[in-house]
Amino acid sequence: MKKELEQELYDALRPCEKPTPELNRRILHMYSEEVHSMKRNTFGKTAAVAAMACVIAAGSITAYAAYRYLTPSQIVEELDEDGGALQKAFDSADAIQVNETQSANGYDITLLGLVSGKDLMNTFAADTVGQELDGDSTFGGVSVQGDQTMSELDRSMTYAAIAIAHTDGSAMTQDESKCISPFIGGTDWMQVNNATLDAGLRWFDKDGVIYELLECHNLEIFADRGVQIGVVDSFGDESRAFAMDEKTGVYSKKEGYDGTNALFSVPFDPAKADKKAADALLAEIVRELESDEKDVEDDTAAAHDITEEYTNLALHAEDAAAFLKEHAVYVEGTRQTLTPDKEGSVTYGTDEGAGGSGTILIDGLKTGQPAILGASSDGTMEGTELNVFTLNEDGTVTYEVYRPAGE
């Protein structure tokens, strides 16, 4: 009932014209002060509806979003009791207030606002629920461990605040947090993404809403290229959820995608772009990716050399039984008893089984002594398999597959 009342208030008071950014900023600032006052005086939600009615009427959907959700500075406050420059930055005239909501996959996803710039400082509690997208125990380049309660954010970053709620009004849970990803116009997401932009993400749930704070390299330097913020269920889904137009460089949602995908255009001022810094960052990203690729190639080549040496030793082992005992392990379920045909050949394995399949001549086998007559590999020790054949006293042949020990 309360949700319906809120929606009716919004629908009835929706303005015909969009207010100016300055008016929105003033409304949000007024609301931020009002919320802090209510927090101290412990007013309930019903009082908040009445208190916001005049603000909504004077404002827009932006003010409605501000009423419904915490403001970006309040999100920072929830993450950090000490506040700091980041809170002030989100409340400043330089902050970008977006408050755009998109519905996808049963979620209402709202990009509340962004702020970029130098010398932004903040503190975070070590026990705050959070996650770093690259899996390290760092945030903003600073490790957060044990009783540590202070960390310094990088001095030239972008911070984006997002609210996520269920469309049906039911409460969100911690495990329903989403992945927030920046997209730079004209650049391949596979190159320029959360990993290469050193992104970090923190979130919490309050009153059934998940609030997320994204930190990454300063996106404002790309203002002239166009910047978008995407939201998906998990990192890696971006390539399936969005596609870039090769001519315009703009990303859009892929039709038929059945997961969560919201995509917002960030209204950066193109005049604040820094082409020199943007080109330098992109060049550094490319260099790092090329270096990583070379490292992978070198590791692959080294693994291939080790695998080739292993298979050569196996195929030329004078005592196959001793080699298998020391350097290989039997693959369960691969043993077969085979009967040679009149030419002295046996057909072994299955098309989809370990070791593959084929027909091999078994002349020269000695009764009771295994022989390694074949090997296959995908270039790694984990993917290496040895085909072992043993002649039995009754003339049949036992076939088995072995893999390198310890893999």
Residue, then its C-alpha position, 0 to 999 in steps of 0.5 A: m500500500k505504501k509503495e502504491l501511495e509513493q507511486e501515485l504521489y510521483d505520477a501526480l506530481r511529475p513535471c512537464e519540463k525537466p529542471t536545470p542541473e543547478l535546480n536539481r543540485r539545490i533540491l538534492h542538497m536540501y533533501s540531504e540536510e532534511v534526511h540528516s535532520m530526520k535521522r537525528n530526530t528519528f522521524g518515520k517514513t510517513a513523515a518523510v513522504a509529507a516532508m518531501a511532497c513540496v520538494i517533489a512538486a518543485g523538482s522532478i523525477t530526480a527529486y523523487a529518486a532522491y527521496r526514494y533512495l539515499t543520496p551518493s554522499q549518504i552512501v559514502e557516509e554509510l560506508d564510512e562514518d568519518g565522512g571526508a572529502l568524497q562526501k563533500a565532493f558528491d554534495s558539490a556543484d561539480a558532482i553529476q546528479v543523474n538519478e536515472t532508473q532503468s528496469a531489467n530482469g526484475y530490478d530497478i537500477t538507478l544511477l544516482g550520480l558521479v564525481s571525478g577529480k583529484d585529491l579526493m580522500n576518504t576512509f573506510a572501515a575494515d569490516t564494511v561489506g565489500q569486494e575488489l573486482d580483481g580479487d585482491s584484498t585492496f581498495g583504491g590501491v591500499s590494503v585493508q586488513g585486521d584493525q586497519t580503519m584508514s585508507e586513502l583513495d587514489r587522487s584521480m578517480t571517478y566514483a559512481a553511486i548506484a541503487i538497486a531494488h526489486t521492481d516488485g518492492s520486495a527486499m534485496t539481499q547482499d548476494e544480489s549485488k551487481c557488477i558495475s562496468p564503465f564503457i568508453g566510446g570507441t574502445d573494445w570492452m575486452q581491453v578497457n574494462n573493470a580489470t584494466l581501469d583498476a576498478g573497485l566496488r563496495w556495497f551494502d543493503k539498507d531498507g531492502v535496497i542495495y547501494e553500490l559505490l564504484e571506484c575506477h580510473n578518472l572517466e572524465i578524461f574520456a568525456d569527448r569520446g562518450v562514457q557509459i555505465g553498464v550493470v550486469d549480474s557478474f563480471g564477464d557478462e558484459s560481452r553478452a549483454f552489450a554491443m558497440d556500434e562500429k561506426t559511432g562507438v556507442y554501446s547498446k543493449k543486445e536484443g534477446y539477452d535474458g540477464t540483467n543489463a542496464l546501460f546509462s550514458v554519463p553526461f560528462d562535459p566534453a570540455k573537461a576531457d583530457k585527450k593527452a591523459a586519455d591517450a596515455l592511459l589507453a596506451e598503457i593498458v595496451r602495453e600491459l595487455e601485450s605484456d600479459e599476452k607475451d607472458v602467457e605465450d612464454d608460459t605456454a611455450a615452456a609448458h609445451d616443452i615440458t610436455e613434449e619432453y615427458t611424452n618422449l621419455a614415456l614413449h622411449a622408456e626401456d622399463a615402461a612399468a617403472f616409468l608408469k609407477e614413478h611418473a604416471v597415474y591410472v585414469e579410472g574407468t579406462r581399462q578395457t580387455l581387447t581381443p586381437d584380430k587376425e592381423g594382430s591389431v586391436t581397436y581401443g578406447t571410445d571417441e569421447g573417452a580419455g585417451g581417444s580411440g583407434t586401432i593399433l598393431i600389437d606385435g612385439l608385446k611381451t606377456g605381462q609387461p606394459a608398453i606405452l604405444g601412444a600419447s596425446s596432449d593439448g600442450t599441457m601436462e594436465g591434458t597429456e594422456l598415455n595409451v598403455f597396452t599389456l599382453n595377457e597369457d590368454g592372448t587378450v590385451t589390456y588397454e589403460v590410460y595414464r596421465p602424468a603424476g601430480e597433475 
